[in-house]
Amino acid sequence: MIWLPAAIVVTICIIIAIVRVFIGPGAPTRLVAFDTVNTLVVAIMVILAILFEQVVFVDVAIVYGVLSFIMTLYVARFIEGKKF
Amino acid sequence: MGAVNVITYIFIIIGLFFNVVGVFGLHRFPDVYTRLHAATKCTTFGSIFLIMAVILHSASIWAMEGTYSAQSILSIHSVIALVVLLITNATGAHAIARAAHRSGEKPARAVVDDLEGKDND
C-alpha cells in the first residue's frame, strides 16, 4: 500500500515545521508551529498504526491529542499574561 | 475491494497535499495570524483525510473478515482519534489567536486594528 510513503512525507512535514519552531520570531509564532507539529504527530501515529498493525498506536494518538491540546491552552494563557 | 482501494488512495493524496500546503504556508506568510490561518486549517483538513483513509481501509477489511476481526478495534479507535482532533484543533487555534492579540502582536503591514481596546472580557 501507500502507507509508508505517506508516513515519510508527513515526517518531512514535521521536520520543516520544527524548523519554524526554532527560527520563529516571538512566542506566538512558535506556539503556532508547535500546534502544527502536534496535529501532524497525531496523523502519523494513526498511519503507523495501520502500517505496523499495532492498535496501541491509535490509543497513544488519542492521549497525545488531548494532552497537546491542554499544553496549547496553558501556553496560550501564559502568553496572554494572566493568572491561572 | 477495488473501488475502496481507489477511494483510499484519493483520500491519502488529498491529505498529504493539504499537509504539505499547510507547512509551506507556515514558512511563507509574514505574521502570526496568517501563519495560524494557513497552518491550522490546512493541517486539520489534511489530517482528517489521512485518518479517514485509515478508517476506510480498516473498515473494509473488517467488513470482509466478519464481526470478530482485529481491524474493528483499529477502525473504531481511529474514529475516536478523528473526533478528538476535530474538537481540539479548532479550540486550540482560537486560544492561540486570542492570546497573540492580547499580548500585543500586530498583523504585518496593518494600518487599522479594529479590535483595539475591545478585548476586556
N, CA and C atoms of all chains as a GROMACS GRO file, in nm:
protein
  615
    1MET      N    1   0.084  -0.121   0.000
    1MET     CA    2   0.000   0.000   0.000
    1MET      C    3   0.087   0.125   0.000
    2ILE      N    4   0.020   0.238   0.012
    2ILE     CA    5   0.088   0.367   0.002
    2ILE      C    6   0.125   0.421   0.141
    3TRP      N    7   0.106   0.340   0.248
    3TRP     CA    8   0.118   0.394   0.383
    3TRP      C    9   0.260   0.438   0.414
    4LEU      N   10   0.361   0.362   0.369
    4LEU     CA   11   0.500   0.400   0.402
    4LEU      C   12   0.541   0.532   0.336
    5PRO      N   13   0.515   0.556   0.206
    5PRO     CA   14   0.546   0.689   0.151
    5PRO      C   15   0.468   0.801   0.218
    6ALA      N   16   0.343   0.774   0.257
    6ALA     CA   17   0.265   0.877   0.327
    6ALA      C   18   0.330   0.912   0.460
    7ALA      N   19   0.378   0.809   0.532
    7ALA     CA   20   0.445   0.835   0.660
    7ALA      C   21   0.573   0.914   0.640
    8ILE      N   22   0.646   0.885   0.531
    8ILE     CA   23   0.770   0.959   0.506
    8ILE      C   24   0.741   1.105   0.474
    9VAL      N   25   0.636   1.130   0.394
    9VAL     CA   26   0.603   1.269   0.358
    9VAL      C   27   0.560   1.347   0.482
   10VAL      N   28   0.479   1.284   0.570
   10VAL     CA   29   0.436   1.355   0.691
   10VAL      C   30   0.554   1.380   0.784
   11THR      N   31   0.651   1.287   0.786
   11THR     CA   32   0.771   1.310   0.868
   11THR      C   33   0.851   1.429   0.818
   12ILE      N   34   0.863   1.442   0.685
   12ILE     CA   35   0.933   1.558   0.630
   12ILE      C   36   0.860   1.687   0.665
   13CYS      N   37   0.724   1.683   0.662
   13CYS     CA   38   0.645   1.800   0.702
   13CYS      C   39   0.672   1.836   0.848
   14ILE      N   40   0.682   1.734   0.936
   14ILE     CA   41   0.709   1.762   1.077
   14ILE      C   42   0.844   1.828   1.094
   15ILE      N   43   0.945   1.780   1.019
   15ILE     CA   44   1.080   1.838   1.032
   15ILE      C   45   1.079   1.984   0.986
   16ILE      N   46   1.006   2.014   0.876
   16ILE     CA   47   1.002   2.153   0.827
   16ILE      C   48   0.930   2.243   0.927
   17ALA      N   49   0.826   2.188   0.994
   17ALA     CA   50   0.754   2.269   1.093
   17ALA      C   51   0.841   2.292   1.217
   18ILE      N   52   0.926   2.195   1.254
   18ILE     CA   53   1.014   2.212   1.369
   18ILE      C   54   1.118   2.321   1.341
   19VAL      N   55   1.158   2.335   1.214
   19VAL     CA   56   1.247   2.446   1.178
   19VAL      C   57   1.182   2.579   1.212
   20ARG      N   58   1.050   2.593   1.185
   20ARG     CA   59   0.981   2.717   1.219
   20ARG      C   60   0.970   2.734   1.370
   21VAL      N   61   0.962   2.626   1.446
   21VAL     CA   62   0.964   2.639   1.592
   21VAL      C   63   1.094   2.702   1.638
   22PHE      N   64   1.206   2.666   1.574
   22PHE     CA   65   1.334   2.718   1.621
   22PHE      C   66   1.360   2.861   1.572
   23ILE      N   67   1.324   2.894   1.447
   23ILE     CA   68   1.361   3.026   1.395
   23ILE      C   69   1.251   3.129   1.410
   24GLY      N   70   1.130   3.086   1.453
   24GLY     CA   71   1.018   3.178   1.451
   24GLY      C   72   1.035   3.297   1.543
   25PRO      N   73   1.005   3.420   1.498
   25PRO     CA   74   1.019   3.535   1.587
   25PRO      C   75   0.902   3.544   1.685
   26GLY      N   76   0.932   3.539   1.813
   26GLY     CA   77   0.827   3.560   1.913
   26GLY      C   78   0.761   3.431   1.957
   27ALA      N   79   0.702   3.437   2.076
   27ALA     CA   80   0.640   3.318   2.133
   27ALA      C   81   0.515   3.270   2.058
   28PRO      N   82   0.422   3.359   2.012
   28PRO     CA   83   0.301   3.308   1.944
   28PRO      C   84   0.331   3.231   1.816
   29THR      N   85   0.431   3.274   1.740
   29THR     CA   86   0.466   3.201   1.617
   29THR      C   87   0.518   3.062   1.649
   30ARG      N   88   0.600   3.054   1.754
   30ARG     CA   89   0.650   2.922   1.794
   30ARG      C   90   0.535   2.832   1.840
   31LEU      N   91   0.436   2.892   1.908
   31LEU     CA   92   0.322   2.811   1.954
   31LEU      C   93   0.239   2.761   1.836
   32VAL      N   94   0.221   2.846   1.734
   32VAL     CA   95   0.151   2.803   1.614
   32VAL      C   96   0.222   2.687   1.546
   33ALA      N   97   0.354   2.699   1.535
   33ALA     CA   98   0.431   2.591   1.471
   33ALA      C   99   0.425   2.463   1.552
   34PHE      N  100   0.425   2.478   1.685
   34PHE     CA  101   0.422   2.358   1.769
   34PHE      C  102   0.285   2.290   1.764
   35ASP      N  103   0.179   2.372   1.751
   35ASP     CA  104   0.045   2.314   1.735
   35ASP      C  105   0.035   2.236   1.604
   36THR      N  106   0.098   2.290   1.498
   36THR     CA  107   0.103   2.218   1.371
   36THR      C  108   0.175   2.084   1.386
   37VAL      N  109   0.287   2.086   1.460
   37VAL     CA  110   0.362   1.962   1.482
   37VAL      C  111   0.275   1.860   1.556
   38ASN      N  112   0.197   1.906   1.655
   38ASN     CA  113   0.112   1.813   1.729
   38ASN      C  114   0.007   1.748   1.640
   39THR      N  115  -0.057   1.829   1.555
   39THR     CA  116  -0.157   1.773   1.464
   39THR      C  117  -0.096   1.668   1.371
   40LEU      N  118   0.023   1.701   1.318
   40LEU     CA  119   0.088   1.606   1.227
   40LEU      C  120   0.131   1.480   1.299
   41VAL      N  121   0.169   1.491   1.427
   41VAL     CA  122   0.209   1.371   1.501
   41VAL      C  123   0.089   1.280   1.524
   42VAL      N  124  -0.030   1.339   1.552
   42VAL     CA  125  -0.149   1.255   1.565
   42VAL      C  126  -0.178   1.181   1.434
   43ALA      N  127  -0.166   1.253   1.322
   43ALA     CA  128  -0.193   1.190   1.192
   43ALA      C  129  -0.094   1.078   1.164
   44ILE      N  130   0.036   1.102   1.192
   44ILE     CA  131   0.135   0.999   1.157
   44ILE      C  132   0.124   0.880   1.251
   45MET      N  133   0.076   0.901   1.375
   45MET     CA  134   0.060   0.785   1.463
   45MET      C  135  -0.050   0.694   1.414
   46VAL      N  136  -0.160   0.752   1.361
   46VAL     CA  137  -0.267   0.667   1.306
   46VAL      C  138  -0.217   0.593   1.181
   47ILE      N  139  -0.135   0.661   1.099
   47ILE     CA  140  -0.081   0.595   0.980
   47ILE      C  141   0.013   0.481   1.019
   48LEU      N  142   0.098   0.505   1.122
   48LEU     CA  143   0.191   0.399   1.164
   48LEU      C  144   0.117   0.283   1.227
   49ALA      N  145   0.001   0.310   1.289
   49ALA     CA  146  -0.078   0.201   1.347
   49ALA      C  147  -0.123   0.104   1.239
   50ILE      N  148  -0.168   0.157   1.124
   50ILE     CA  149  -0.213   0.066   1.020
   50ILE      C  150  -0.094   0.011   0.940
   51LEU      N  151   0.022   0.078   0.947
   51LEU     CA  152   0.139   0.027   0.877
   51LEU      C  153   0.200  -0.091   0.950
   52PHE      N  154   0.212  -0.079   1.085
   52PHE     CA  155   0.270  -0.187   1.164
   52PHE      C  156   0.165  -0.280   1.223
   53GLU      N  157   0.035  -0.255   1.197
   53GLU     CA  158  -0.075  -0.337   1.251
   53GLU      C  159  -0.073  -0.341   1.404
   54GLN      N  160  -0.047  -0.226   1.465
   54GLN     CA  161  -0.049  -0.215   1.611
   54GLN      C  162  -0.161  -0.119   1.650
   55VAL      N  163  -0.263  -0.170   1.721
   55VAL     CA  164  -0.376  -0.086   1.758
   55VAL      C  165  -0.336   0.013   1.868
   56VAL      N  166  -0.232  -0.021   1.945
   56VAL     CA  167  -0.191   0.062   2.058
   56VAL      C  168  -0.152   0.203   2.011
   57PHE      N  169  -0.098   0.214   1.890
   57PHE     CA  170  -0.053   0.344   1.841
   57PHE      C  171  -0.169   0.443   1.830
   58VAL      N  172  -0.289   0.393   1.798
   58VAL     CA  173  -0.404   0.484   1.787
   58VAL      C  174  -0.443   0.535   1.926
   59ASP      N  175  -0.435   0.447   2.026
   59ASP     CA  176  -0.464   0.493   2.162
   59ASP      C  177  -0.364   0.598   2.208
   60VAL      N  178  -0.237   0.576   2.173
   60VAL     CA  179  -0.134   0.676   2.204
   60VAL      C  180  -0.166   0.807   2.133
   61ALA      N  181  -0.217   0.799   2.010
   61ALA     CA  182  -0.252   0.920   1.936
   61ALA      C  183  -0.365   0.996   2.003
   62ILE      N  184  -0.465   0.924   2.054
   62ILE     CA  185  -0.578   0.990   2.122
   62ILE      C  186  -0.527   1.065   2.246
   63VAL      N  187  -0.448   0.996   2.329
   63VAL     CA  188  -0.399   1.059   2.452
   63VAL      C  189  -0.305   1.175   2.419
   64TYR      N  190  -0.222   1.158   2.316
   64TYR     CA  191  -0.132   1.266   2.275
   64TYR      C  192  -0.211   1.388   2.228
   65GLY      N  193  -0.320   1.366   2.155
   65GLY     CA  194  -0.402   1.478   2.109
   65GLY      C  195  -0.461   1.556   2.224
   66VAL      N  196  -0.516   1.486   2.323
   66VAL     CA  197  -0.578   1.555   2.437
   66VAL      C  198  -0.472   1.629   2.518
   67LEU      N  199  -0.357   1.565   2.544
   67LEU     CA  200  -0.255   1.630   2.627
   67LEU      C  201  -0.191   1.749   2.555
   68SER      N  202  -0.174   1.739   2.422
   68SER     CA  203  -0.116   1.852   2.350
   68SER      C  204  -0.214   1.969   2.344
   69PHE      N  205  -0.345   1.938   2.344
   69PHE     CA  206  -0.447   2.044   2.350
   69PHE      C  207  -0.437   2.119   2.482
   70ILE      N  208  -0.420   2.043   2.593
   70ILE     CA  209  -0.407   2.109   2.723
   70ILE      C  210  -0.278   2.192   2.728
   71MET      N  211  -0.170   2.139   2.669
   71MET     CA  212  -0.045   2.214   2.664
   71MET      C  213  -0.063   2.345   2.585
   72THR      N  214  -0.136   2.338   2.473
   72THR     CA  215  -0.159   2.459   2.394
   72THR      C  216  -0.238   2.563   2.473
   73LEU      N  217  -0.342   2.518   2.544
   73LEU     CA  218  -0.422   2.613   2.622
   73LEU      C  219  -0.339   2.678   2.732
   74TYR      N  220  -0.254   2.599   2.801
   74TYR     CA  221  -0.175   2.656   2.910
   74TYR      C  222  -0.072   2.754   2.857
   75VAL      N  223  -0.004   2.720   2.747
   75VAL     CA  224   0.096   2.813   2.693
   75VAL      C  225   0.028   2.939   2.640
   76ALA      N  226  -0.095   2.925   2.585
   76ALA     CA  227  -0.168   3.043   2.539
   76ALA      C  228  -0.202   3.134   2.656
   77ARG      N  229  -0.245   3.076   2.768
   77ARG     CA  230  -0.273   3.159   2.886
   77ARG      C  231  -0.146   3.226   2.936
   78PHE      N  232  -0.033   3.155   2.925
   78PHE     CA  233   0.095   3.213   2.968
   78PHE      C  234   0.135   3.330   2.880
   79ILE      N  235   0.115   3.317   2.748
   79ILE     CA  236   0.148   3.427   2.657
   79ILE      C  237   0.057   3.546   2.682
   80GLU      N  238  -0.071   3.515   2.711
   80GLU     CA  239  -0.168   3.620   2.737
   80GLU      C  240  -0.132   3.701   2.861
   81GLY      N  241  -0.058   3.640   2.954
   81GLY     CA  242  -0.012   3.712   3.072
   81GLY      C  243  -0.110   3.717   3.185
   82LYS      N  244  -0.198   3.615   3.194
   82LYS     CA  245  -0.295   3.613   3.303
   82LYS      C  246  -0.256   3.510   3.408
   83LYS      N  247  -0.318   3.526   3.526
   83LYS     CA  248  -0.305   3.422   3.628
   83LYS      C  249  -0.396   3.306   3.593
   84PHE      N  250  -0.361   3.186   3.639
   84PHE     CA  251  -0.442   3.068   3.606
   84PHE      C  252  -0.557   3.053   3.704
   85MET      N  253  -1.372  -0.434  -0.357
   85MET     CA  254  -1.242  -0.406  -0.294
   85MET      C  255  -1.162  -0.306  -0.376
   86GLY      N  256  -1.176  -0.312  -0.510
   86GLY     CA  257  -1.101  -0.219  -0.593
   86GLY      C  258  -1.143  -0.075  -0.574
   87ALA      N  259  -1.276  -0.053  -0.566
   87ALA     CA  260  -1.325   0.084  -0.550
   87ALA      C  261  -1.282   0.142  -0.416
   88VAL      N  262  -1.284   0.059  -0.311
   88VAL     CA  263  -1.241   0.108  -0.179
   88VAL      C  264  -1.094   0.146  -0.181
   89ASN      N  265  -1.013   0.065  -0.250
   89ASN     CA  266  -0.870   0.100  -0.259
   89ASN      C  267  -0.848   0.231  -0.333
   90VAL      N  268  -0.924   0.252  -0.441
   90VAL     CA  269  -0.908   0.378  -0.517
   90VAL      C  270  -0.947   0.497  -0.431
   91ILE      N  271  -1.058   0.484  -0.356
   91ILE     CA  272  -1.101   0.595  -0.270
   91ILE      C  273  -0.999   0.620  -0.159
   92THR      N  274  -0.939   0.511  -0.106
   92THR     CA  275  -0.836   0.527  -0.003
   92THR      C  276  -0.714   0.602  -0.057
   93TYR      N  277  -0.671   0.565  -0.179
   93TYR     CA  278  -0.559   0.637  -0.240
   93TYR      C  279  -0.591   0.784  -0.259
   94ILE      N  280  -0.714   0.813  -0.305
   94ILE     CA  281  -0.752   0.953  -0.327
   94ILE      C  282  -0.751   1.030  -0.196
   95PHE      N  283  -0.802   0.969  -0.088
   95PHE     CA  284  -0.803   1.036   0.042
   95PHE      C  285  -0.660   1.063   0.091
   96ILE      N  286  -0.571   0.964   0.072
   96ILE     CA  287  -0.432   0.984   0.119
   96ILE      C  288  -0.366   1.096   0.041
   97ILE      N  289  -0.391   1.101  -0.092
   97ILE     CA  290  -0.325   1.205  -0.172
   97ILE      C  291  -0.378   1.343  -0.136
   98ILE      N  292  -0.511   1.354  -0.112
   98ILE     CA  293  -0.567   1.482  -0.068
   98ILE      C  294  -0.508   1.523   0.067
   99GLY      N  295  -0.497   1.428   0.160
   99GLY     CA  296  -0.445   1.459   0.292
   99GLY      C  297  -0.300   1.503   0.288
  100LEU      N  298  -0.217   1.432   0.210
  100LEU     CA  299  -0.076   1.470   0.202
  100LEU      C  300  -0.060   1.606   0.136
  101PHE      N  301  -0.142   1.633   0.031
  101PHE     CA  302  -0.134   1.763  -0.037
  101PHE      C  303  -0.164   1.876   0.060
  102PHE      N  304  -0.272   1.861   0.140
  102PHE     CA  305  -0.307   1.972   0.228
  102PHE      C  306  -0.208   1.986   0.343
  103ASN      N  307  -0.150   1.874   0.390
  103ASN     CA  308  -0.048   1.886   0.495
  103ASN      C  309   0.074   1.961   0.443
  104VAL      N  310   0.116   1.926   0.320
  104VAL     CA  311   0.235   1.993   0.264
  104VAL      C  312   0.206   2.141   0.242
  105VAL      N  313   0.084   2.174   0.194
  105VAL     CA  314   0.050   2.314   0.171
  105VAL      C  315   0.046   2.392   0.303
  106GLY      N  316  -0.005   2.328   0.410
  106GLY     CA  317  -0.010   2.396   0.539
  106GLY      C  318   0.127   2.426   0.595
  107VAL      N  319   0.218   2.329   0.585
  107VAL     CA  320   0.354   2.352   0.636
  107VAL      C  321   0.427   2.454   0.549
  108PHE      N  322   0.398   2.454   0.418
  108PHE     CA  323   0.457   2.553   0.328
  108PHE      C  324   0.410   2.694   0.365
  109GLY      N  325   0.279   2.706   0.396
  109GLY     CA  326   0.227   2.837   0.435
  109GLY      C  327   0.282   2.885   0.568
  110LEU      N  328   0.318   2.791   0.655
  110LEU     CA  329   0.380   2.828   0.783
  110LEU      C  330   0.511   2.902   0.760
  111HIS      N  331   0.579   2.873   0.649
  111HIS     CA  332   0.706   2.941   0.622
  111HIS      C  333   0.692   3.062   0.533
  112ARG      N  334   0.583   3.071   0.456
  112ARG     CA  335   0.573   3.178   0.356
  112ARG      C  336   0.501   3.302   0.407
  113PHE      N  337   0.413   3.289   0.507
  113PHE     CA  338   0.331   3.403   0.547
  113PHE      C  339   0.405   3.494   0.645
  114PRO      N  340   0.368   3.621   0.652
  114PRO     CA  341   0.452   3.717   0.723
  114PRO      C  342   0.432   3.727   0.874
  115ASP      N  343   0.310   3.704   0.928
  115ASP     CA  344   0.290   3.727   1.070
  115ASP      C  345   0.212   3.612   1.133
  116VAL      N  346   0.181   3.627   1.263
  116VAL     CA  347   0.125   3.516   1.339
  116VAL      C  348  -0.011   3.473   1.287
  117TYR      N  349  -0.097   3.572   1.256
  117TYR     CA  350  -0.237   3.539   1.224
  117TYR      C  351  -0.249   3.468   1.090
  118THR      N  352  -0.173   3.511   0.990
  118THR     CA  353  -0.179   3.442   0.861
  118THR      C  354  -0.114   3.305   0.869
  119ARG      N  355  -0.009   3.294   0.952
  119ARG     CA  356   0.051   3.161   0.970
  119ARG      C  357  -0.046   3.067   1.040
  120LEU      N  358  -0.120   3.121   1.138
  120LEU     CA  359  -0.220   3.039   1.207
  120LEU      C  360  -0.330   2.995   1.111
  121HIS      N  361  -0.374   3.089   1.027
  121HIS     CA  362  -0.474   3.060   0.924
  121HIS      C  363  -0.430   2.945   0.835
  122ALA      N  364  -0.308   2.957   0.780
  122ALA     CA  365  -0.259   2.854   0.687
  122ALA      C  366  -0.237   2.722   0.758
  123ALA      N  367  -0.160   2.727   0.869
  123ALA     CA  368  -0.117   2.602   0.932
  123ALA      C  369  -0.233   2.526   0.992
  124THR      N  370  -0.318   2.593   1.070
  124THR     CA  371  -0.423   2.520   1.140
  124THR      C  372  -0.526   2.464   1.046
  125LYS      N  373  -0.576   2.547   0.954
  125LYS     CA  374  -0.683   2.496   0.867
  125LYS      C  375  -0.634   2.388   0.773
  126CYS      N  376  -0.517   2.409   0.712
  126CYS     CA  377  -0.470   2.310   0.616
  126CYS      C  378  -0.430   2.180   0.683
  127THR      N  379  -0.362   2.185   0.797
  127THR     CA  380  -0.321   2.058   0.858
  127THR      C  381  -0.438   1.986   0.921
  128THR      N  382  -0.539   2.060   0.970
  128THR     CA  383  -0.658   1.991   1.021
  128THR      C  384  -0.730   1.917   0.909
  129PHE      N  385  -0.748   1.985   0.795
  129PHE     CA  386  -0.816   1.922   0.681
  129PHE      C  387  -0.738   1.802   0.630
  130GLY      N  388  -0.605   1.818   0.619
  130GLY     CA  389  -0.524   1.707   0.570
  130GLY      C  390  -0.523   1.588   0.664
  131SER      N  391  -0.515   1.616   0.794
  131SER     CA  392  -0.514   1.506   0.891
  131SER      C  393  -0.649   1.436   0.897
  132ILE      N  394  -0.759   1.512   0.880
  132ILE     CA  395  -0.891   1.449   0.872
  132ILE      C  396  -0.894   1.349   0.757
  133PHE      N  397  -0.840   1.390   0.641
  133PHE     CA  398  -0.846   1.298   0.527
  133PHE      C  399  -0.754   1.179   0.545
  134LEU      N  400  -0.637   1.198   0.608
  134LEU     CA  401  -0.548   1.083   0.631
  134LEU      C  402  -0.613   0.983   0.726
  135ILE      N  403  -0.676   1.033   0.835
  135ILE     CA  404  -0.739   0.941   0.930
  135ILE      C  405  -0.861   0.876   0.867
  136MET      N  406  -0.933   0.949   0.780
  136MET     CA  407  -1.048   0.889   0.712
  136MET      C  408  -1.003   0.779   0.616
  137ALA      N  409  -0.885   0.794   0.556
  137ALA     CA  410  -0.833   0.686   0.472
  137ALA      C  411  -0.805   0.561   0.554
  138VAL      N  412  -0.747   0.580   0.674
  138VAL     CA  413  -0.721   0.466   0.763
  138VAL      C  414  -0.852   0.400   0.805
  139ILE      N  415  -0.953   0.483   0.839
  139ILE     CA  416  -1.082   0.428   0.881
  139ILE      C  417  -1.144   0.347   0.767
  140LEU      N  418  -1.137   0.400   0.645
  140LEU     CA  419  -1.198   0.332   0.531
  140LEU      C  420  -1.129   0.199   0.503
  141HIS      N  421  -0.995   0.200   0.508
  141HIS     CA  422  -0.919   0.078   0.482
  141HIS      C  423  -0.948  -0.030   0.585
  142SER      N  424  -0.943   0.008   0.714
  142SER     CA  425  -0.963  -0.093   0.818
  142SER      C  426  -1.109  -0.138   0.823
  143ALA      N  427  -1.202  -0.046   0.793
  143ALA     CA  428  -1.344  -0.086   0.794
  143ALA      C  429  -1.375  -0.180   0.677
  144SER      N  430  -1.305  -0.163   0.564
  144SER     CA  431  -1.329  -0.255   0.453
  144SER      C  432  -1.277  -0.394   0.486
  145ILE      N  433  -1.159  -0.401   0.555
  145ILE     CA  434  -1.108  -0.533   0.596
  145ILE      C  435  -1.200  -0.595   0.702
  146TRP      N  436  -1.254  -0.508   0.791
  146TRP     CA  437  -1.348  -0.555   0.893
  146TRP      C  438  -1.474  -0.614   0.828
  147ALA      N  439  -1.526  -0.544   0.728
  147ALA     CA  440  -1.647  -0.594   0.662
  147ALA      C  441  -1.619  -0.723   0.584
  148MET      N  442  -1.492  -0.740   0.541
  148MET     CA  443  -1.460  -0.859   0.464
  148MET      C  444  -1.438  -0.980   0.555
  149GLU      N  445  -1.377  -0.957   0.673
  149GLU     CA  446  -1.340  -1.069   0.759
  149GLU      C  447  -1.450  -1.112   0.855
  150GLY      N  448  -1.547  -1.026   0.881
  150GLY     CA  449  -1.653  -1.064   0.974
  150GLY      C  450  -1.648  -0.982   1.101
  151THR      N  451  -1.733  -1.019   1.196
  151THR     CA  452  -1.754  -0.935   1.314
  151THR      C  453  -1.631  -0.930   1.404
  152TYR      N  454  -1.567  -1.046   1.425
  152TYR     CA  455  -1.461  -1.052   1.526
  152TYR      C  456  -1.324  -1.031   1.463
  153SER      N  457  -1.312  -0.937   1.372
  153SER     CA  458  -1.185  -0.906   1.310
  153SER      C  459  -1.102  -0.817   1.401
  154ALA      N  460  -0.969  -0.826   1.387
  154ALA     CA  461  -0.881  -0.740   1.466
  154ALA      C  462  -0.886  -0.596   1.418
  155GLN      N  463  -0.931  -0.574   1.293
  155GLN     CA  464  -0.935  -0.439   1.239
  155GLN      C  465  -1.050  -0.357   1.295
  156SER      N  466  -1.145  -0.422   1.365
  156SER     CA  467  -1.260  -0.348   1.418
  156SER      C  468  -1.214  -0.249   1.524
  157ILE      N  469  -1.119  -0.291   1.610
  157ILE     CA  470  -1.069  -0.201   1.715
  157ILE      C  471  -0.996  -0.083   1.652
  158LEU      N  472  -0.916  -0.111   1.549
  158LEU     CA  473  -0.841  -0.004   1.481
  158LEU      C  474  -0.937   0.097   1.419
  159SER      N  475  -1.044   0.047   1.357
  159SER     CA  476  -1.140   0.136   1.291
  159SER      C  477  -1.210   0.226   1.392
  160ILE      N  478  -1.262   0.165   1.501
  160ILE     CA  479  -1.339   0.244   1.598
  160ILE      C  480  -1.250   0.343   1.671
  161HIS      N  481  -1.128   0.301   1.707
  161HIS     CA  482  -1.039   0.393   1.777
  161HIS      C  483  -0.991   0.505   1.686
  162SER      N  484  -0.981   0.478   1.555
  162SER     CA  485  -0.947   0.587   1.464
  162SER      C  486  -1.058   0.690   1.456
  163VAL      N  487  -1.185   0.644   1.467
  163VAL     CA  488  -1.296   0.739   1.469
  163VAL      C  489  -1.285   0.828   1.594
  164ILE      N  490  -1.249   0.768   1.708
  164ILE     CA  491  -1.233   0.848   1.830
  164ILE      C  492  -1.119   0.949   1.814
  165ALA      N  493  -1.008   0.905   1.754
  165ALA     CA  494  -0.897   0.998   1.730
  165ALA      C  495  -0.938   1.113   1.640
  166LEU      N  496  -1.023   1.083   1.540
  166LEU     CA  497  -1.070   1.188   1.448
  166LEU      C  498  -1.156   1.290   1.523
  167VAL      N  499  -1.244   1.241   1.613
  167VAL     CA  500  -1.329   1.333   1.690
  167VAL      C  501  -1.245   1.421   1.782
  168VAL      N  502  -1.144   1.360   1.848
  168VAL     CA  503  -1.055   1.436   1.936
  168VAL      C  504  -0.982   1.544   1.857
  169LEU      N  505  -0.934   1.507   1.738
  169LEU     CA  506  -0.861   1.603   1.654
  169LEU      C  507  -0.952   1.719   1.612
  170LEU      N  508  -1.078   1.688   1.576
  170LEU     CA  509  -1.171   1.793   1.533
  170LEU      C  510  -1.199   1.891   1.646
  171ILE      N  511  -1.219   1.839   1.769
  171ILE     CA  512  -1.253   1.929   1.879
  171ILE      C  513  -1.132   2.013   1.920
  172THR      N  514  -1.015   1.948   1.937
  172THR     CA  515  -0.903   2.018   1.998
  172THR      C  516  -0.838   2.119   1.904
  173ASN      N  517  -0.838   2.093   1.772
  173ASN     CA  518  -0.766   2.185   1.684
  173ASN      C  519  -0.835   2.320   1.674
  174ALA      N  520  -0.969   2.319   1.661
  174ALA     CA  521  -1.040   2.446   1.648
  174ALA      C  522  -1.028   2.528   1.775
  175THR      N  523  -1.045   2.462   1.891
  175THR     CA  524  -1.037   2.534   2.017
  175THR      C  525  -0.896   2.587   2.043
  176GLY      N  526  -0.795   2.506   2.012
  176GLY     CA  527  -0.658   2.549   2.034
  176GLY      C  528  -0.619   2.667   1.945
  177ALA      N  529  -0.666   2.665   1.820
  177ALA     CA  530  -0.635   2.777   1.730
  177ALA      C  531  -0.700   2.905   1.779
  178HIS      N  532  -0.824   2.895   1.829
  178HIS     CA  533  -0.891   3.014   1.884
  178HIS      C  534  -0.813   3.069   2.003
  179ALA      N  535  -0.766   2.979   2.092
  179ALA     CA  536  -0.691   3.024   2.210
  179ALA      C  537  -0.561   3.090   2.170
  180ILE      N  538  -0.493   3.035   2.069
  180ILE     CA  539  -0.366   3.094   2.024
  180ILE      C  540  -0.388   3.233   1.966
  181ALA      N  541  -0.495   3.248   1.884
  181ALA     CA  542  -0.520   3.378   1.821
  181ALA      C  543  -0.555   3.483   1.926
  182ARG      N  544  -0.638   3.446   2.025
  182ARG     CA  545  -0.675   3.541   2.129
  182ARG      C  546  -0.554   3.581   2.213
  183ALA      N  547  -0.470   3.482   2.246
  183ALA     CA  548  -0.352   3.512   2.326
  183ALA      C  549  -0.254   3.601   2.250
  184ALA      N  550  -0.240   3.576   2.120
  184ALA     CA  551  -0.148   3.657   2.039
  184ALA      C  552  -0.196   3.801   2.032
  185HIS      N  553  -0.330   3.820   2.014
  185HIS     CA  554  -0.380   3.957   2.005
  185HIS      C  555  -0.369   4.030   2.137
  186ARG      N  556  -0.396   3.959   2.248
  186ARG     CA  557  -0.392   4.027   2.379
  186ARG      C  558  -0.250   4.051   2.427
  187SER      N  559  -0.152   3.978   2.371
  187SER     CA  560  -0.014   4.005   2.411
  187SER      C  561   0.048   4.115   2.327
  188GLY      N  562  -0.032   4.181   2.240
  188GLY     CA  563   0.017   4.297   2.168
  188GLY      C  564   0.080   4.267   2.035
  189GLU      N  565   0.053   4.148   1.980
  189GLU     CA  566   0.108   4.112   1.849
  189GLU      C  567   0.027   4.183   1.740
  190LYS      N  568   0.096   4.254   1.650
  190LYS     CA  569   0.027   4.326   1.543
  190LYS      C  570   0.034   4.248   1.413
  191PRO      N  571  -0.071   4.256   1.330
  191PRO     CA  572  -0.062   4.199   1.195
  191PRO      C  573   0.040   4.276   1.111
  192ALA      N  574   0.107   4.205   1.020
  192ALA     CA  575   0.209   4.268   0.938
  192ALA      C  576   0.146   4.368   0.842
  193ARG      N  577   0.208   4.484   0.830
  193ARG     CA  578   0.165   4.591   0.740
  193ARG      C  579   0.022   4.636   0.768
  194ALA      N  580  -0.024   4.627   0.895
  194ALA     CA  581  -0.161   4.668   0.927
  194ALA      C  582  -0.163   4.818   0.954
  195VAL      N  583  -0.272   4.883   0.911
  195VAL     CA  584  -0.288   5.026   0.934
  195VAL      C  585  -0.388   5.049   1.047
  196VAL      N  586  -0.501   4.979   1.043
  196VAL     CA  587  -0.607   4.998   1.141
  196VAL      C  588  -0.630   4.865   1.212
  197ASP      N  589  -0.636   4.869   1.347
  197ASP     CA  590  -0.670   4.749   1.424
  197ASP      C  591  -0.812   4.767   1.476
  198ASP      N  592  -0.908   4.694   1.418
  198ASP     CA  593  -1.048   4.712   1.454
  198ASP      C  594  -1.081   4.664   1.594
  199LEU      N  595  -0.995   4.578   1.650
  199LEU     CA  596  -1.024   4.523   1.784
  199LEU      C  597  -0.952   4.601   1.893
  200GLU      N  598  -0.904   4.723   1.861
  200GLU     CA  599  -0.826   4.799   1.958
  200GLU      C  600  -0.912   4.835   2.079
  201GLY      N  601  -0.871   4.791   2.197
  201GLY     CA  602  -0.943   4.826   2.319
  201GLY      C  603  -1.075   4.757   2.339
  202LYS      N  604  -1.106   4.653   2.261
  202LYS     CA  605  -1.234   4.586   2.275
  202LYS      C  606  -1.222   4.450   2.341
  203ASP      N  607  -1.104   4.414   2.390
  203ASP     CA  608  -1.084   4.276   2.433
  203ASP      C  609  -1.073   4.266   2.584
  204ASN      N  610  -1.162   4.338   2.657
  204ASN     CA  611  -1.159   4.326   2.802
  204ASN      C  612  -1.277   4.243   2.848
  205ASP      N  613  -1.273   4.115   2.818
  205ASP     CA  614  -1.369   4.014   2.863
  205ASP      C  615  -1.510   4.065   2.886
   0.00000   0.00000   0.00000
